[in-house]
């Protein structure tokens, strides 16, 4: 029988980070991550085949390091959790196969969990956010990363997560990478733009705010996109702006464009999130995902949440990016909920809906 505070080993391989985390209930024992980001720099983005091969090389050393750091043996582990989706197909397959092999070899129960819900569950590992190991009532989450920009309502991590809004094209992180490439800032684009934007004027250019016109602010039932996001038009607007300067043989004001682009992104994200919180009675908001490290997003989210009387919670940066600790944290919640383990026949789901926290 699993204890009230199960020791859970979590494996994450949805994109370019190979993560293995170990938790005891809501206490973090280790969070070990091996990233292949440097291998993707010259391509300006993540190459799925390269990421998959990097996971193959890193999974065993990362697992061994995690067990050593946590001073835990596999026999001490009560359950294994693994990201089953969403993510890159080949990358997910490496982590899932590794988790299945461990489960078969050790006889431990295996839980296939949702990558996005795990970004919320990781907040339980930070006692400064949610003391006592419990999520507050009326909780919402804003997840901003390279592949996802979503607003969630979280009633129960294990079985009641509702999607309120999501991007209909590029995620915020993808837009940052593409705009950084246009501006010649390199990859990853998020930190590069955030850094140079500090020297720019965010009001120098009035770039479009996607899906904010009145016709889009109607409820979905009426054909609107009230809580949804779109950043592809913004990216195109930046590209046209740069082309105009180049056509006139004028110096491109990179810092001003970067600052104005960033302001357009965070303005839309924060305003729509606060709108969704008000409409759904959300009084505490967790900001997660890799782009949660963006300084302007943090500042504006904090300002607007304070104005709206919403408590903002942001995990430490090491827990915002993709990692195995968040997978283990969600796995522990699923175990403690009494849910049955996943069948070994499950397959990775690249588009796993956020409403399914586990399989």
C-alpha positions as CSV (number, residue, x, y, z in Angstrom):
1,X,0.0,0.0,0.0
2,X,1.3,3.5,-1.0
3,X,2.0,5.8,2.0
4,X,0.2,9.1,2.5
5,X,3.4,10.8,1.2
6,X,4.5,8.6,-1.7
7,X,8.0,8.8,-3.1
8,X,7.4,9.4,-6.8
9,X,10.0,9.5,-9.6
10,X,9.0,11.7,-12.5
11,X,10.4,11.7,-16.1
12,X,10.0,14.6,-18.5
13,X,11.0,14.5,-22.2
14,X,8.3,16.5,-24.1
15,X,10.7,18.9,-25.8
16,X,14.4,19.6,-25.4
17,X,14.9,19.0,-21.6
18,X,15.5,15.6,-20.2
19,X,14.2,15.9,-16.6
20,X,14.1,13.4,-13.8
21,X,12.6,14.6,-10.5
22,X,11.9,12.8,-7.2
23,X,9.4,14.0,-4.6
24,X,8.1,12.7,-1.3
25,X,4.5,13.9,-1.3
26,X,4.9,17.6,-1.8
27,X,8.6,17.7,-0.7
28,X,11.1,18.0,-3.5
29,X,14.1,15.6,-3.1
30,X,15.8,16.4,-6.4
31,X,15.2,18.1,-9.7
32,X,17.8,17.0,-12.3
33,X,17.7,18.4,-15.8
34,X,19.8,17.9,-18.9
35,X,19.1,20.3,-21.8
36,X,19.9,20.0,-25.4
37,X,19.2,23.6,-26.1
38,X,22.7,24.3,-27.3
39,X,22.4,21.8,-30.0
40,X,19.4,23.7,-31.5
41,X,20.9,27.2,-31.5
42,X,22.3,27.1,-35.0
43,X,18.8,26.1,-36.3
44,X,17.0,28.9,-34.5
45,X,14.6,26.5,-32.9
46,X,14.1,22.9,-31.6
47,X,14.7,20.2,-34.2
48,X,12.6,17.2,-33.1
49,X,15.1,14.5,-34.3
50,X,18.0,16.1,-32.6
51,X,15.9,16.5,-29.4
52,X,14.9,12.8,-29.5
53,X,18.5,11.6,-29.9
54,X,19.7,13.9,-27.1
55,X,17.0,12.4,-24.8
56,X,18.4,8.9,-25.6
57,X,21.9,9.9,-24.6
58,X,20.8,11.8,-21.5
59,X,18.0,9.7,-19.9
60,X,20.2,7.1,-18.1
61,X,22.8,9.5,-16.8
62,X,20.1,11.9,-15.7
63,X,18.2,9.2,-13.9
64,X,21.4,8.0,-12.1
65,X,22.3,11.5,-11.1
66,X,18.7,12.2,-9.7
67,X,18.8,9.0,-7.6
68,X,22.2,9.9,-6.3
69,X,21.3,13.5,-5.5
70,X,18.1,12.4,-3.7
71,X,19.9,9.6,-1.9
72,X,17.1,7.3,-3.0
73,X,17.2,3.7,-4.4
74,X,14.7,2.5,-7.0
75,X,13.4,0.1,-4.3
76,X,12.4,3.2,-2.2
77,X,10.3,4.6,-5.0
78,X,6.5,4.0,-4.6
79,X,5.5,5.0,-8.1
80,X,6.8,6.3,-11.5
81,X,5.2,9.2,-13.4
82,X,6.0,10.2,-16.9
83,X,4.9,13.0,-19.3
84,X,2.6,11.3,-21.9
85,X,1.7,14.6,-23.7
86,X,1.5,17.1,-25.1
87,X,4.8,17.4,-26.8
88,X,7.0,16.2,-29.6
89,X,6.2,12.7,-30.6
90,X,9.8,11.3,-30.8
91,X,10.8,13.1,-27.6
92,X,7.8,11.9,-25.7
93,X,8.5,8.3,-26.8
94,X,11.9,8.3,-25.3
95,X,10.7,9.2,-21.8
96,X,7.6,7.0,-22.0
97,X,9.7,4.0,-23.1
98,X,12.2,4.6,-20.3
99,X,9.4,4.9,-17.7
100,X,7.7,1.7,-19.0
101,X,11.0,-0.2,-18.8
102,X,11.6,1.0,-15.2
103,X,8.0,0.0,-14.3
104,X,8.4,-3.5,-15.7
105,X,11.8,-4.0,-14.2
106,X,10.9,-2.8,-10.7
107,X,7.2,-3.7,-10.5
108,X,6.3,-0.1,-9.6
109,X,3.0,1.4,-10.7
110,X,3.3,3.8,-13.6
111,X,1.2,7.0,-14.1
112,X,1.1,8.8,-17.5
113,X,0.5,12.5,-16.7
114,X,-0.2,15.7,-18.6
115,X,2.7,18.1,-19.1
116,X,0.6,21.2,-18.8
117,X,-1.2,20.2,-15.6
118,X,2.2,19.3,-14.2
119,X,3.2,23.0,-14.6
120,X,0.5,23.8,-12.1
121,X,1.3,20.9,-9.8
122,X,4.9,22.0,-9.4
123,X,3.7,24.9,-7.3
124,X,3.0,22.5,-4.5
125,X,6.8,21.9,-4.2
126,X,7.4,25.6,-3.3
127,X,6.2,26.2,0.3
128,X,6.4,29.9,-0.2
129,X,3.6,29.6,-2.7
130,X,1.2,27.0,-1.3
131,X,2.1,26.2,2.3
132,X,0.7,23.0,3.7
133,X,0.9,21.1,0.4
134,X,-2.6,22.1,-0.8
135,X,-3.7,24.2,-3.7
136,X,-6.1,27.1,-2.7
137,X,-9.7,27.3,-3.7
138,X,-10.7,29.3,-6.8
139,X,-7.3,28.7,-8.4
140,X,-6.5,29.6,-12.0
141,X,-3.3,29.1,-14.0
142,X,-1.6,31.1,-16.8
143,X,0.8,28.8,-18.6
144,X,3.2,30.6,-21.0
145,X,5.9,28.6,-22.8
146,X,7.4,27.8,-26.2
147,X,4.6,25.6,-27.2
148,X,1.6,26.7,-25.1
149,X,-0.2,29.8,-23.9
150,X,-3.3,28.8,-21.9
151,X,-5.6,30.0,-19.1
152,X,-6.8,27.2,-16.9
153,X,-9.3,26.9,-14.0
154,X,-8.1,24.3,-11.5
155,X,-10.5,22.7,-9.1
156,X,-8.6,19.5,-8.6
157,X,-5.2,18.6,-10.1
158,X,-6.1,14.9,-10.5
159,X,-9.5,15.1,-12.2
160,X,-10.9,18.6,-12.6
161,X,-8.9,21.1,-14.8
162,X,-10.8,23.3,-17.2
163,X,-9.4,25.1,-20.3
164,X,-10.7,28.7,-20.4
165,X,-8.5,30.0,-23.2
166,X,-5.6,29.1,-25.5
167,X,-3.5,30.3,-28.4
168,X,-5.1,29.6,-31.8
169,X,-1.8,29.7,-33.7
170,X,1.7,30.6,-32.4
171,X,2.3,30.3,-28.7
172,X,4.0,33.3,-27.0
173,X,7.3,31.5,-26.8
174,X,7.2,30.6,-30.5
175,X,6.5,34.3,-31.3
176,X,9.5,35.4,-29.3
177,X,11.8,32.9,-31.1
178,X,10.5,34.0,-34.5
179,X,10.8,37.7,-33.8
180,X,14.2,37.3,-32.3
181,X,15.3,35.6,-35.5
182,X,13.8,38.5,-37.6
183,X,15.8,41.0,-35.4
184,X,19.0,39.0,-35.6
185,X,19.0,38.2,-31.8
186,X,19.5,34.5,-32.0
187,X,17.9,31.6,-30.1
188,X,16.4,31.2,-27.6
189,X,14.4,34.4,-28.4
190,X,12.7,34.9,-25.0
191,X,15.8,35.9,-23.0
192,X,17.3,37.8,-25.9
193,X,14.3,40.0,-26.5
194,X,13.6,40.5,-22.7
195,X,17.2,41.7,-22.3
196,X,17.4,44.1,-25.2
197,X,13.9,45.4,-24.6
198,X,15.1,47.0,-21.4
199,X,16.9,49.6,-23.5
200,X,14.0,50.2,-25.8
201,X,10.8,52.2,-25.8
202,X,7.7,49.9,-25.5
203,X,5.5,52.7,-27.0
204,X,7.7,53.3,-30.0
205,X,5.5,51.1,-32.2
206,X,1.9,50.3,-31.8
207,X,1.9,46.6,-32.8
208,X,-1.4,44.7,-33.1
209,X,-3.1,43.1,-30.1
210,X,-4.5,39.9,-31.5
211,X,-8.1,38.9,-30.8
212,X,-8.9,42.0,-28.8
213,X,-11.4,43.7,-31.2
214,X,-15.0,43.6,-29.9
215,X,-16.1,40.9,-32.3
216,X,-13.5,38.6,-30.9
217,X,-14.4,39.3,-27.3
218,X,-17.7,37.5,-27.6
219,X,-18.1,34.1,-25.8
220,X,-17.0,31.0,-27.8
221,X,-20.6,30.0,-28.0
222,X,-21.2,33.1,-30.1
223,X,-18.2,32.6,-32.3
224,X,-15.8,34.7,-30.3
225,X,-12.3,34.2,-28.8
226,X,-12.7,36.1,-25.5
227,X,-10.0,34.3,-23.6
228,X,-8.0,33.1,-26.6
229,X,-4.7,34.4,-28.0
230,X,-3.1,34.9,-31.5
231,X,0.4,36.0,-32.0
232,X,1.0,35.2,-35.7
233,X,-0.3,38.5,-36.9
234,X,2.0,40.3,-34.4
235,X,5.0,38.4,-35.7
236,X,4.1,39.4,-39.3
237,X,3.7,43.1,-38.2
238,X,7.2,43.1,-36.8
239,X,8.6,41.5,-40.0
240,X,6.9,44.2,-42.1
241,X,8.3,46.9,-39.8
242,X,11.8,45.6,-40.2
243,X,11.5,45.3,-43.9
244,X,10.4,48.9,-44.2
245,X,13.5,50.1,-42.4
246,X,15.8,47.9,-44.5
247,X,14.1,49.1,-47.8
248,X,14.9,52.7,-46.8
249,X,18.5,51.6,-45.9
250,X,17.9,52.9,-42.4
251,X,19.2,51.4,-39.2
252,X,16.6,49.1,-37.6
253,X,15.8,50.3,-34.1
254,X,16.1,46.8,-32.6
255,X,15.6,47.7,-29.0
256,X,12.5,49.8,-29.6
257,X,10.9,47.1,-31.8
258,X,11.8,44.4,-29.3
259,X,10.3,46.4,-26.4
260,X,7.1,47.3,-28.4
261,X,6.7,43.6,-29.5
262,X,7.1,42.4,-25.9
263,X,4.6,45.0,-24.6
264,X,2.0,43.8,-27.2
265,X,2.4,40.2,-26.1
266,X,2.3,40.7,-22.3
267,X,-0.5,43.3,-22.6
268,X,-2.8,40.8,-24.3
269,X,-1.9,37.9,-22.1
270,X,-2.4,39.8,-18.8
271,X,-5.6,41.6,-19.8
272,X,-7.3,38.5,-21.0
273,X,-6.2,36.5,-18.0
274,X,-7.6,39.0,-15.6
275,X,-10.8,39.1,-17.6
276,X,-11.1,35.3,-17.4
277,X,-10.3,35.3,-13.6
278,X,-13.1,37.8,-13.0
279,X,-15.6,35.9,-15.1
280,X,-14.9,32.6,-13.4
281,X,-14.4,33.6,-9.8
282,X,-10.7,32.9,-9.7
283,X,-9.0,34.7,-6.8
284,X,-5.5,33.0,-6.9
285,X,-3.5,32.8,-10.1
286,X,-0.4,30.7,-10.8
287,X,2.0,31.9,-13.5
288,X,4.0,29.0,-15.0
289,X,5.9,27.8,-18.0
290,X,9.3,28.8,-19.3
291,X,8.2,32.3,-20.4
292,X,7.1,33.0,-16.8
293,X,10.8,34.0,-16.4
294,X,10.2,37.0,-18.6
295,X,10.7,40.1,-16.5
296,X,8.0,42.3,-18.2
297,X,5.4,39.5,-18.0
298,X,6.1,39.1,-14.3
299,X,5.8,42.8,-13.6
300,X,2.7,43.5,-15.6
301,X,0.9,40.3,-14.4
302,X,1.7,41.4,-10.8
303,X,0.4,44.9,-11.4
304,X,-2.8,43.8,-13.0
305,X,-3.5,41.1,-10.5
306,X,-3.0,43.5,-7.6
307,X,-5.4,46.0,-9.2
308,X,-7.9,43.2,-9.6
309,X,-7.4,41.8,-6.1
310,X,-6.1,38.5,-7.4
311,X,-3.3,36.8,-5.5
312,X,-0.4,35.9,-7.9
313,X,1.9,33.0,-7.3
314,X,5.0,32.4,-9.4
315,X,7.3,29.3,-8.9
316,X,11.0,29.8,-8.8
317,X,12.5,29.9,-12.3
318,X,14.0,26.4,-12.0
319,X,10.5,25.0,-11.5
320,X,8.9,27.0,-14.3
321,X,10.9,25.5,-17.2
322,X,10.2,21.9,-18.2
323,X,11.5,19.5,-15.5
324,X,10.9,16.1,-14.0
325,X,10.0,17.5,-10.6
326,X,6.7,18.9,-11.9
327,X,5.9,15.5,-13.4
328,X,6.7,13.8,-10.1
329,X,4.6,16.4,-8.2
330,X,1.5,15.8,-10.3
331,X,2.1,12.0,-10.2
332,X,2.1,12.2,-6.4
333,X,-1.2,14.0,-6.4
334,X,-2.7,11.4,-8.8
335,X,-1.4,8.6,-6.6
336,X,-2.8,10.2,-3.4
337,X,-6.2,10.6,-5.1
338,X,-6.5,6.9,-5.4
339,X,-6.5,6.7,-9.2
340,X,-5.5,3.5,-10.8
341,X,-2.1,3.2,-12.5
342,X,-1.9,3.6,-16.3
343,X,-2.0,0.5,-18.4
344,X,1.4,-0.3,-19.9
345,X,-0.2,-0.2,-23.4
346,X,-0.7,3.6,-23.3
347,X,0.9,5.6,-26.1
348,X,2.3,9.2,-26.0
349,X,-0.3,11.8,-27.1
350,X,1.2,14.8,-28.8
351,X,-2.0,16.8,-28.4
352,X,-3.2,15.4,-25.0
353,X,-5.9,17.8,-23.8
354,X,-5.3,19.7,-20.6
355,X,-8.6,18.4,-19.3
356,X,-7.0,14.9,-18.9
357,X,-4.5,15.2,-16.1
358,X,-3.5,11.5,-16.5
359,X,-4.3,8.4,-18.5
